[in-house]
């Protein structure tokens, strides 16, 4: 429902902007200055401003609600989850690096450059309910940085949802 409202408001605001600019343009550049057409164009532009304001409010509320839900799920997991101490020296850091060729096209010439990309995944093996569980956690940190912070911190905690072990949280708050 909310996505439909966002789509409708986006279409309406684009239509109001287009029609408003079109009416003002033809009102000013017609053979005689035609003020009712300009006034109608200004009304359409006012409709554009109103619909864009409504769209921004809806998007802000949606993102705020999503952020609140994400934080509440994390807090619930921290409070009610199974807390397992993790020795960071036993966490495997798996990474893959590659170069991506990027091209920025301009009107005069194209700029080619290589961008180095790295994907890092932490593999955590732990004992839970008598079975060995392996958790994979993607992270944006550089592998060398992770090794350094893991060597300094030594231990952290893994929080696992007791109802669904696929939902977990590794406390990496010691990494800035």
Residue frames relative to the residue before (quaternion, step in Angstrom):
aa qw qx qy qz dx dy dz
X 1.0000 0.0000 0.0000 0.0000 0.00 0.00 0.00
X 0.6946 0.4741 -0.2830 0.4612 3.56 0.86 -0.94
X 0.6318 0.5216 -0.3353 0.4651 3.59 1.05 -0.69
X 0.6215 0.5264 -0.3410 0.4694 3.58 1.08 -0.67
X 0.6412 0.5108 -0.3252 0.4713 3.60 0.98 -0.79
X 0.6387 0.5138 -0.3291 0.4687 3.59 0.98 -0.78
X 0.6545 0.5125 -0.3099 0.4614 3.59 0.96 -0.85
X 0.6696 0.4928 -0.2995 0.4681 3.59 0.90 -0.91
X 0.6711 0.4883 -0.3072 0.4656 3.59 0.89 -0.86
X 0.6241 0.5262 -0.3419 0.4655 3.59 1.03 -0.69
X 0.6611 0.4947 -0.3051 0.4745 3.58 0.92 -0.88
X 0.6656 0.5061 -0.3073 0.4542 3.60 0.90 -0.91
X 0.6753 0.4889 -0.3172 0.4520 3.58 0.85 -0.88
X 0.6385 0.5113 -0.3307 0.4706 3.60 1.00 -0.75
X 0.6529 0.5099 -0.3093 0.4669 3.58 0.98 -0.83
X 0.6538 0.5064 -0.3157 0.4653 3.58 0.91 -0.87
X 0.6548 0.5056 -0.3209 0.4612 3.59 0.91 -0.83
X 0.6694 0.5018 -0.3049 0.4550 3.58 0.86 -0.94
X 0.7043 0.4625 -0.2751 0.4631 3.58 0.78 -1.02
X 0.6361 0.5349 -0.3313 0.4467 3.58 1.00 -0.78
X 0.6805 0.4703 -0.2917 0.4803 3.59 0.86 -0.92
X 0.6380 0.5340 -0.3202 0.4531 3.59 1.01 -0.81
X 0.6855 0.4766 -0.2890 0.4685 3.59 0.86 -0.93
X 0.6472 0.4994 -0.3295 0.4724 3.60 0.95 -0.77
X 0.6406 0.5326 -0.3258 0.4470 3.58 0.94 -0.86
X 0.7200 0.4258 -0.2607 0.4820 3.60 0.79 -0.99
X 0.6186 0.5425 -0.3511 0.4470 3.60 1.10 -0.55
X 0.7012 0.4490 -0.2689 0.4841 3.58 0.99 -0.78
X 0.7949 0.3403 -0.1660 0.4741 3.59 0.84 -0.94
X 0.4072 0.6792 -0.5094 0.3368 3.58 1.15 0.39
X 0.7275 -0.4353 0.2875 0.4457 3.56 -1.27 0.20
X 0.7504 0.1218 -0.0844 0.6441 3.54 1.04 -0.81
X 0.5413 -0.5956 0.4706 0.3616 3.55 -1.08 0.71
X 0.1181 -0.8170 0.5643 0.0134 3.56 -0.49 1.25
X 0.2355 -0.8474 0.4636 0.1074 3.56 0.10 1.34
X 0.6157 0.5304 -0.3964 0.4271 3.70 0.94 -0.53
X 0.6329 0.5198 -0.3389 0.4630 3.59 1.06 -0.69
X 0.6380 0.5079 -0.3238 0.4796 3.60 1.03 -0.77
X 0.6481 0.5147 -0.3217 0.4600 3.59 0.96 -0.84
X 0.6449 0.5025 -0.3182 0.4800 3.59 1.01 -0.79
X 0.6243 0.5335 -0.3281 0.4669 3.60 1.07 -0.73
X 0.6439 0.5053 -0.3178 0.4786 3.58 1.00 -0.79
X 0.6253 0.5237 -0.3393 0.4687 3.61 1.03 -0.70
X 0.6434 0.5013 -0.3263 0.4778 3.59 0.99 -0.77
X 0.6420 0.5047 -0.3281 0.4749 3.60 1.02 -0.73
X 0.6146 0.5217 -0.3432 0.4820 3.58 1.10 -0.64
X 0.6212 0.5196 -0.3323 0.4835 3.60 1.06 -0.72
X 0.6088 0.5451 -0.3393 0.4659 3.59 1.07 -0.73
X 0.6718 0.4953 -0.3011 0.4612 3.58 0.86 -0.94
X 0.6620 0.5051 -0.3117 0.4577 3.60 0.93 -0.85
X 0.6916 0.4624 -0.2991 0.4673 3.62 0.84 -0.91
X 0.6350 0.5121 -0.3426 0.4661 3.62 1.00 -0.67
X 0.6244 0.5254 -0.3389 0.4681 3.60 1.03 -0.73
X 0.6520 0.4976 -0.3135 0.4786 3.59 0.95 -0.83
X 0.6448 0.5275 -0.3173 0.4531 3.59 0.99 -0.82
X 0.6564 0.4992 -0.3093 0.4735 3.59 0.93 -0.85
X 0.6413 0.5186 -0.3264 0.4618 3.61 0.96 -0.81
X 0.6639 0.4951 -0.3091 0.4675 3.61 0.90 -0.89
X 0.6730 0.4900 -0.3041 0.4631 3.60 0.90 -0.88
X 0.6366 0.5214 -0.3290 0.4633 3.59 1.02 -0.75
X 0.6671 0.4936 -0.3058 0.4667 3.58 0.92 -0.86
X 0.6436 0.5277 -0.3202 0.4526 3.57 1.01 -0.81
X 0.6914 0.4610 -0.2891 0.4752 3.58 0.86 -0.92
X 0.6283 0.5280 -0.3344 0.4633 3.58 1.05 -0.70
X 0.6588 0.5014 -0.3073 0.4692 3.58 0.97 -0.87
X 0.6429 0.5158 -0.3206 0.4668 3.61 1.00 -0.80
X 0.6585 0.5021 -0.3114 0.4661 3.58 0.96 -0.84
X 0.6425 0.5154 -0.3215 0.4671 3.60 1.00 -0.79
X 0.6537 0.5054 -0.3171 0.4656 3.60 0.97 -0.82
X 0.6482 0.5183 -0.3201 0.4569 3.59 0.98 -0.82
X 0.6683 0.4838 -0.2986 0.4797 3.58 0.94 -0.86
X 0.6630 0.4979 -0.3237 0.4557 3.61 0.93 -0.80
X 0.6197 0.5181 -0.3501 0.4744 3.62 1.06 -0.66
X 0.6530 0.5073 -0.3171 0.4644 3.59 0.99 -0.82
X 0.6590 0.4972 -0.3109 0.4711 3.58 0.93 -0.85
X 0.6346 0.5215 -0.3246 0.4689 3.58 1.00 -0.80
X 0.6551 0.5012 -0.3081 0.4742 3.58 0.99 -0.81
X 0.6528 0.5071 -0.3154 0.4661 3.60 1.00 -0.78
X 0.7135 0.4516 -0.2582 0.4694 3.58 1.00 -0.78
X 0.8186 0.2745 -0.1102 0.4923 3.59 0.87 -0.92
X 0.5574 0.6348 -0.3900 0.3665 3.59 1.21 -0.18
X 0.5716 -0.5504 0.4744 0.3812 3.51 -1.36 0.23
X 0.2204 -0.7938 0.5592 0.0927 3.56 -0.64 1.16
X 0.0161 -0.8067 0.5886 -0.0503 3.56 -0.54 1.22
X 0.3573 -0.7213 0.5417 0.2423 3.62 -0.75 0.96
X 0.1643 -0.7891 0.5900 0.0471 3.55 -0.99 0.94
X 0.3034 -0.7107 0.6085 0.1804 3.55 -0.93 1.00
X 0.3685 -0.7833 0.4592 0.1994 3.57 -0.42 1.22
X 0.5753 0.5742 -0.3943 0.4287 3.60 1.18 -0.29
X 0.6844 0.4671 -0.2832 0.4830 3.61 1.20 -0.40
X 0.5251 0.6109 -0.4210 0.4169 3.60 1.28 -0.01
X 0.2836 -0.7603 0.5616 0.1614 3.56 -0.77 1.05
X 0.2081 -0.7583 0.6097 0.0993 3.52 -0.94 1.00
X 0.0481 -0.7951 0.6045 -0.0121 3.55 -0.49 1.21
X 0.0478 0.8070 -0.5858 0.0577 3.54 -0.83 0.97
X 0.1371 -0.7536 0.6395 0.0658 3.47 -1.28 0.54
X 0.0872 -0.7999 0.5931 0.0268 3.58 -0.79 1.02
X 0.0749 0.7765 -0.6235 0.0524 3.53 -1.12 0.69
X 0.3923 -0.6916 0.5529 0.2493 3.53 -1.29 0.35
X 0.1654 -0.7589 0.6238 0.0866 3.51 -1.01 0.91
X 0.3366 -0.7251 0.5636 0.2080 3.54 -0.90 0.92
X 0.1020 -0.7922 0.6014 0.0183 3.57 -0.72 1.11
X 0.1189 -0.7752 0.6181 0.0547 3.55 -1.09 0.74
X 0.1190 -0.7517 0.6455 0.0637 3.54 -0.90 0.99
X 0.2017 -0.7996 0.5590 0.0858 3.54 -0.51 1.21
X 0.0475 -0.7697 0.6367 0.0059 3.54 -0.91 0.99
X 0.6525 -0.5217 0.3617 0.4138 3.58 -1.23 0.14
X 0.6982 0.4593 -0.2713 0.4775 3.60 1.13 -0.56
X 0.7820 -0.1575 0.1471 0.5848 3.58 0.81 -1.02
X 0.4642 -0.6559 0.5198 0.2900 3.54 -1.34 0.24
X 0.2551 -0.7463 0.5969 0.1472 3.55 -1.09 0.78
X 0.1234 -0.7824 0.6093 0.0364 3.57 -0.72 1.15
X 0.1609 0.7697 -0.6116 0.0879 3.56 -0.98 0.82
X 0.4122 -0.6854 0.5478 0.2453 3.51 -1.28 0.51
X 0.1432 -0.7685 0.6192 0.0736 3.55 -0.96 0.91
X 0.2996 -0.7547 0.5562 0.1770 3.55 -0.73 1.07
X 0.1116 -0.7929 0.5987 0.0205 3.54 -0.79 1.08
X 0.0726 -0.7882 0.6106 0.0249 3.56 -1.09 0.74
X 0.1130 -0.7520 0.6459 0.0679 3.52 -1.02 0.87
X 0.0717 -0.8046 0.5894 -0.0070 3.56 -0.75 1.09
X 0.0388 -0.7819 0.6222 -0.0097 3.55 -0.95 0.98
X 0.2712 -0.7377 0.5981 0.1564 3.54 -0.95 0.95
X 0.1408 -0.7760 0.6113 0.0658 3.57 -0.88 0.96
X 0.0689 -0.8081 0.5840 -0.0335 3.52 -0.56 1.26
X 0.0980 -0.7824 0.6144 0.0276 3.56 -0.74 1.09
X 0.1081 0.8006 -0.5768 0.1212 3.55 -0.72 1.10
X 0.4749 -0.6452 0.5273 0.2833 3.52 -1.31 0.45
X 0.1098 0.7850 -0.6007 0.1043 3.59 -0.84 1.02
X 0.8451 -0.0382 -0.0288 0.5324 3.58 -0.71 1.13
X 0.7218 -0.4655 0.2421 0.4513 3.57 0.99 0.84
X 0.6999 0.3917 -0.2757 0.5298 3.60 1.26 0.04
X 0.4669 -0.6549 0.5141 0.2979 3.53 -1.20 0.51
X 0.1208 -0.7835 0.6088 0.0309 3.54 -0.80 1.09
X 0.1593 -0.7608 0.6217 0.0964 3.57 -1.05 0.78
X 0.1196 -0.7862 0.6058 0.0248 3.53 -0.82 1.10
X 0.1595 -0.7680 0.6149 0.0815 3.56 -1.02 0.86
X 0.0393 -0.8073 0.5878 -0.0339 3.54 -0.77 1.09
X 0.2597 -0.7553 0.5765 0.1726 3.62 -0.54 1.08
X 0.0295 -0.7949 0.6060 -0.0070 3.55 -1.07 0.77
X 0.4636 -0.6914 0.4881 0.2622 3.55 -1.20 0.51
X 0.5310 0.6587 -0.4009 0.3513 3.59 1.23 -0.15
X 0.5610 -0.5908 0.4761 0.3311 3.51 -1.27 0.56
X 0.5600 -0.6319 0.4035 0.3526 3.67 -0.91 0.77
X 0.6549 0.5071 -0.3247 0.4566 3.62 0.95 -0.78
X 0.6307 0.5191 -0.3286 0.4741 3.58 1.03 -0.74
X 0.6434 0.5171 -0.3203 0.4647 3.58 0.97 -0.85
X 0.6423 0.5217 -0.3298 0.4544 3.60 0.91 -0.86
X 0.6550 0.5166 -0.3137 0.4536 3.58 0.95 -0.86
X 0.7077 0.4491 -0.2733 0.4719 3.60 0.80 -0.97
X 0.6225 0.5318 -0.3416 0.4615 3.59 1.05 -0.69
X 0.6468 0.5131 -0.3217 0.4636 3.60 1.02 -0.77
X 0.6750 0.4785 -0.2963 0.4771 3.59 1.04 -0.71
X 0.7282 0.4608 -0.2506 0.4412 3.63 0.87 -0.91
X 0.2290 -0.8183 0.4820 0.2135 3.61 1.06 -0.81
X 0.8241 -0.0350 0.0510 0.5631 3.66 0.70 -1.00
X 0.0086 0.7538 -0.6566 -0.0242 3.51 -1.34 0.38
X 0.4572 -0.6840 0.4931 0.2830 3.59 -1.24 -0.12
X 0.2302 -0.7231 0.6377 0.1319 3.50 -1.24 0.72
X 0.1558 -0.7834 0.5987 0.0602 3.56 -0.79 1.06
X 0.0755 -0.8114 0.5794 -0.0146 3.57 -0.70 1.14
X 0.4602 -0.6572 0.5259 0.2823 3.55 -1.01 0.86
X 0.4194 -0.7366 0.4628 0.2594 3.63 -0.62 1.04
X 0.6786 0.4895 -0.2921 0.4632 3.60 1.12 -0.56
X 0.7970 0.0918 -0.0190 0.5967 3.56 1.10 -0.70
X 0.2509 -0.8144 0.5006 0.1524 3.62 -0.14 1.20
X 0.5321 0.6124 -0.4239 0.4026 3.61 1.20 -0.06
X 0.6615 0.4393 -0.2922 0.5330 3.57 1.26 -0.37
X 0.2005 0.7781 -0.5644 0.1892 3.55 -0.51 1.20
X 0.1821 -0.7600 0.6165 0.0957 3.51 -1.34 0.34
X 0.1672 -0.7624 0.6194 0.0846 3.56 -0.84 1.02
X 0.3713 -0.7448 0.5144 0.2070 3.55 -0.69 1.12
X 0.0762 0.7899 -0.5993 0.1050 3.57 -0.40 1.28
X 0.2588 0.8092 -0.4925 0.1891 3.57 1.11 0.59
X 0.5769 0.5848 -0.3850 0.4207 3.60 1.20 -0.22
X 0.6229 0.4952 -0.3472 0.4963 3.61 1.24 -0.18
X 0.3587 -0.7558 0.5009 0.2217 3.62 -0.63 1.05
